Amino acid sequence: MTRTRKNAGDTIPWRDAYPEYSEEELSGKALSGMRYREGLTQVQLSEMTGIPQRHISEMENGKRPIGKETAKRLGKVLNVSYKMFL
């Protein structure tokens, strides 16, 4: 599908920009990016959220979905809306 931009102000939802990725993969990319932005390792994020580091790795690699409660814990620590991960 090709989208035509009418002007520079036109935008599309970020999920639509990457249709080749599954929801888990997109959420994982967002998690990885937000963690990097905050300068945290997976171990540090694990310690701050109480989420096992192994689970964080699986979420970032699209192998584990991010549930609502987990998203809320991640969002609080990473200073973003939890909806970013859903």
Summary of the structure (lengths in Angstrom):
residues: 86
radius of gyration: 14.4
end to end distance: 24.0
largest distance: 46.2
contacts: 210
relative contact order: 0.16
helix: 58%
strand: 0%
